[in-house]
Amino acid sequence: GVVGENSPCLAQHLTRLIVGQVVEGRVIAISGAGHMSLLTHPKPIATAMSHHIVRSEAWRSSRAHAA
């Protein structure tokens, strides 16, 4: 999950709770970002999403080969 470093505490807490329930889940905090980080920090968000997609595809591929 992605959270802004300056997001409200509740948003950060809920993100961590949700990610804690996801296999291989990770929290990425965007430095200087707040609740509207998609609009205020699009490049770091896009980078985080790209890394997530690459990691997810690698994980899926390794699981497919193990089966």
N, C-alpha and C positions, 0 to 999 in steps of 0.2 A: 504494500500500500504506500501511497505517496501522501505526505503531510507537509504542510508549510511549517517552518520553524516557528513562525509567529501566529499560527492558527490558534483558535480558542482551545483551551485545555480539554474541553469535552470532545472536540473533534479529534484531537491527538489521542486521547484515551480510547475512544471508540475505534479509531483506525488500528491501534495496537491490539485491542481485543479481537477484532475481526481477523487481522493478520495472524494472530496466535492460533487461529483455528484452521489455517490453510497450510497444507503440506508445502514445505520449502518456502513458506511465507517470509517476507522481509519488509521492514519499514524503511522508507527512504525519506529523510527530512530535507526539504529544499531550503537552503540557507536564505534568510531574509524574506521568505515568502509568508504570506498569510492565507486567509481563507479563500481568497480569489486567485490562487496561484496559477490556475490555468490561463488567466488573462494577464497577470502581472509578470509571470516567469515562464513563458511558453517554452523556451529552449531547454531549461533544465527538466521540465516536465516531459518534453518529447524525448530527451535523452534517457530519462528513467523508464519511460514506456518502451523504448527501443531495446534497452538492456533486458527488460522483463520479457519481451517477446523472444529474444535470442535465448535467454535462460530457459524459458518454457519449452521452446522447440527442442533444445538440447535434452531437457529432462524427458520430454515425451519420446524422443528418439531412443534414449537409453532404456526407457521402460519397455518400448516395443521390441528392442533387441534382447531384453532379459526374458521376455515371455516366450 
